[in-house]
Amino acid sequence: MSTQSATSCKNTNNFNRQIGLYSLAAAVAGVSMLALAEPAAAEVVVTHKTIPIPLSPQGKPEPVKISLANNGIDNVIFILSSGLSYRELNVHGETQNDGVVDGGTWSASAMALPPGQQIGPKKSFWYGYARVESSISYPTVRAFRGYWGGNSHDRYLGVRFQINGQFRYGWIRLTVTTSQKVHGPLMSAVITEYAYETKPNQPIITGQTKAAEIKSPANTQAGPSLGMLAAGADALPIWRREETSFGK
């Protein structure tokens, strides 16, 4: 065999070896990427609905039921009731796993949270009846009890509920209209929007409509590239130099 033929054969074998190493490296990298892949990204699901809460006649409650996931399973129930001199709006969870953020006073009162407040595992939730707001009429004035009086806009009810046995957190935007004038409009309430975080046990921010973004560090490389792996031992010094430069 001539020297040229031997050299050509050797080059062909080396090329085939490099191709084999590259294919192996690509397969390993693909498996590694699948193994390290994160679960489906979190998502905030928002529902835009205008839902007035009707006044329930005495002894005949007309509840408004909210399914935050819109899956036919109710999580939170509102009831607006009245008597001779009072009007009261209450809320409660459908089950012991559903609840609203409680103000922590001597009686359960649902908090009127401003925008930007976190709702998550660290909050205190109440699943039974909780007062949203109540009014009592006196001869010359009306008095209110609760956190929702004063016609504040953009106030949110913090909510916890379960899907398949795992907690989700959400918010309900609620407007409560009040008047201290005896002959003024009676207290009323309307739901305008609600949302929840699809990822289990993931907190949500009141008013949040998009999932939080997680940014990866730029210009970093955990290991050698596929090209370096395919080049075999000859490329290791290159990878080590690059790794050293990233660490500086």
Beta strands, then each sheet from edge to edge (+ up, - down):
strand 1: 44-52
strand 2: 55-56
strand 3: 64-66
strand 4: 76-82
strand 5: 86-93
strand 6: 99-101
strand 7: 118-119
strand 8: 125-126
strand 9: 130-137
strand 10: 142-146
strand 11: 156-163
strand 12: 166-177
strand 13: 188-197
strand 14: 204-205
sheet 1: 1+ 13- 12+ 11- 6+ 8-
sheet 2: 2+ 4+ 3-
sheet 3: 2+ 4+ 5- 9+ 10-
sheet 4: 7+ 14-
end
